[in-house]
Amino acid sequence: MIGPFQFEDGGRAYACTVEERRTAPMGKWWWFEVSGDGQRYAPFEAETKDTQTSVKSRVIAFYNARLERLAQPVVPRQHWARRDKPAAPAAPKET
């Protein structure tokens, strides 16, 4: 299994490491950090066949997809308690 490594792409610096997860699902997972982003990510399990090239492409694809999702406009949703109530059935008309 390959060890920790760093690379740059699109003006961002990435640092990748394999670490044992402490919560389910257990196992060894690829964690990475990106310059300018305070969050760490563990998007996929480490595999014996991993190479720096394969991990790098997966990390870039994951992070770019995340940035695309964040760039989408927020769709407003109502809180469950404030949802519109269904209309009451109409009373029969008197003739």
Secondary structure, DSSP 8 states (H G I E B T S, - for coil): ----EEEEETTEEEEEEEEE-SSSS-SEEEEEEETTEEEEEEEEE--TT--HHHHHHHHHHHHHHHHHHHHS-------GGGS------------
